[in-house]
């Protein structure tokens, strides 16, 4: 893979293929920046704590305080940056937020500024800022869970749903970023579905709804990132309710429709958290690309 240098800067300025190429470059840019930052830090293995990475991006201090609805905030200083992290969030979420804010520093450098300027010109200010947020999530994922190293750990669990909790402990990241990275490194084409309890007036109602879908072949879009909200699914996902009632993974093979796929799939599901925050993650692996 090429390094981020003047050639890439020229690519971003002059590439005639337009907005789609700029988007592709954006992903490549932040991933390479994350990988170079990890190399500078000399980490020997997980967890890759962002507090140790921050000084390499001129972050002078990291402050934890109640930020209300905000997860984190990057504050430019005369000689660097300050990062504020929401102290009310769990440590794993704080780690991701910190890595996300570190990634924002990439866009204060020349390559990052040129990239955002081009997106502003092509799509407008709001779309460019939304895209920057999505790219910072991509970078945060790579900073906390470097793909090559994460793949090695995931392979020990055969990329199964039962890997999520031990991988979360190893990399000190929340379940949702962990399953997204698992989807990315999975040797098979796969989908991830997030289920939550539908809001009803019935106390005992276990009506679950799919709140978002993503997959290993889905493009990162500027407005919604990699997630497809309120996905339309075909078939009965009977194992999902069973998973919601238990802390153990469930496994099922059946015909379903997910996105543009129709066919037999292996469905692995597991529930996390409790009370109103309880959710189910399903890892869906098509048995053939019908």
Residue pairs with C-beta under 8 A, 6 or more apart in sequence:
1 28
1 32
2 8
2 32
3 32
3 36
4 29
4 32
4 33
4 36
4 111
8 25
8 28
8 29
8 111
9 110
9 111
9 114
11 25
12 22
12 25
12 29
12 111
12 114
12 115
12 118
13 114
13 118
15 21
15 22
15 25
18 122
19 119
19 122
19 123
22 115
22 118
22 119
22 122
23 131
23 220
23 222
25 115
26 115
26 119
26 131
26 135
27 135
27 138
27 220
29 106
29 111
29 112
29 115
29 135
30 103
30 106
30 135
30 136
30 138
30 139
30 142
31 138
31 139
31 142
33 103
33 106
33 139
34 103
34 139
34 142
34 143
34 146
35 142
35 146
37 53
37 56
37 57
37 102
37 143
38 48
38 53
38 142
38 143
38 146
40 56
41 48
41 52
41 53
41 56
43 52
45 149
46 145
46 149
46 153
46 170
46 171
46 172
47 95
47 144
47 170
47 171
47 172
48 143
48 144
48 145
48 146
48 171
49 95
49 172
50 95
50 98
50 99
50 102
50 143
50 144
51 62
51 98
53 99
53 102
53 143
54 62
54 83
54 98
54 102
57 81
57 102
57 105
57 106
58 79
58 80
58 81
58 105
59 80
59 81
59 82
59 83
59 102
59 105
60 77
60 79
60 80
60 81
60 82
61 82
61 83
62 82
62 83
62 84
62 85
62 98
63 82
63 83
63 84
63 85
64 84
64 85
64 86
64 87
64 94
65 84
65 85
65 86
65 87
66 86
66 87
66 88
67 73
67 84
67 85
67 86
67 87
67 88
68 86
70 86
71 85
71 86
71 89
71 93
71 96
71 97
71 100
72 83
72 84
72 85
72 86
72 97
72 98
72 100
72 101
73 83
73 84
73 101
74 81
74 82
74 83
74 101
74 104
74 105
75 81
75 82
75 83
75 84
76 108
81 105
81 108
83 98
83 101
83 102
85 94
85 97
85 98
85 101
86 94
86 97
87 94
89 97
90 174
91 172
92 168
92 172
92 173
92 174
93 174
95 144
95 172
95 173
96 140
96 144
96 173
96 174
96 177
99 139
99 140
99 141
99 143
99 144
100 136
100 137
100 139
100 140
101 136
102 139
102 140
102 143
103 135
103 136
103 138
103 139
103 140
103 143
104 132
104 136
106 112
106 139
107 113
107 115
107 116
107 132
116 128
116 132
119 127
119 128
119 131
119 222
120 128
123 131
123 222
127 222
127 223
128 222
130 222
130 223
131 222
133 225
134 220
134 221
134 222
134 225
134 226
135 220
137 225
138 220
140 177
141 177
141 180
141 181
141 184
144 171
144 172
144 173
144 177
145 171
145 173
145 177
145 178
145 181
147 181
147 184
147 185
150 167
150 171
150 181
150 185
151 185
153 167
153 170
153 171
154 163
154 167
154 182
154 185
154 186
156 163
157 163
157 166
157 167
159 182
159 185
159 186
159 187
159 188
160 249
160 268
160 283
161 249
161 268
161 269
161 270
161 281
161 282
161 283
162 249
162 268
162 270
163 182
164 175
164 178
164 179
164 182
164 270
164 272
164 281
165 175
167 178
167 182
168 174
168 175
168 178
171 178
175 272
175 281
176 194
176 281
179 192
179 281
179 283
180 192
180 214
180 226
182 283
183 190
183 191
183 192
183 214
183 215
183 216
183 283
184 216
186 216
186 285
188 285
188 286
189 215
189 216
189 217
189 285
189 286
189 289
190 215
190 216
190 283
190 284
190 285
190 286
191 213
191 214
191 215
191 216
191 258
191 259
191 261
191 282
191 283
191 284
191 286
192 213
192 214
192 215
192 281
192 282
192 283
192 284
193 210
193 212
193 213
193 231
193 233
193 237
193 258
193 281
193 282
193 284
194 210
194 211
194 212
194 213
194 279
194 280
194 281
195 208
195 209
195 210
195 211
195 237
195 240
195 244
195 269
195 279
195 280
195 281
195 282
196 208
196 209
196 211
196 278
196 279
196 280
197 206
197 207
197 208
197 209
197 244
197 276
197 278
198 205
198 207
198 208
198 209
200 207
206 241
206 244
206 245
208 240
208 241
208 244
208 280
209 230
210 230
210 231
210 233
211 229
211 230
212 227
212 228
212 229
212 230
212 231
213 227
213 228
213 231
213 233
213 258
213 259
214 226
214 227
214 228
215 258
215 259
218 226
218 228
218 259
219 226
220 226
228 259
231 258
231 259
233 256
233 257
233 258
234 256
234 257
234 258
234 262
235 254
235 255
235 256
235 257
236 254
237 256
237 267
237 269
237 282
238 252
239 250
239 251
239 252
239 267
239 269
240 250
240 269
240 280
240 282
242 250
242 269
243 249
243 250
243 269
243 270
243 271
243 280
243 282
244 271
244 278
244 280
245 271
246 271
247 270
247 271
248 270
249 268
249 269
249 270
250 268
250 269
250 270
251 266
251 267
251 268
252 266
252 267
252 269
253 264
253 265
253 266
253 267
253 287
254 264
254 265
254 267
255 262
255 263
255 264
255 265
256 262
256 263
256 265
256 267
256 284
258 265
258 284
258 286
261 286
261 289
261 290
262 290
263 286
263 287
263 288
263 290
264 286
264 287
264 288
265 284
265 285
265 286
265 287
266 284
266 285
266 287
267 282
267 283
267 284
268 282
268 283
268 284
268 285
269 280
269 281
269 282
269 283
270 280
270 281
271 278
271 279
271 280
272 278
272 279
272 280
272 281
273 279
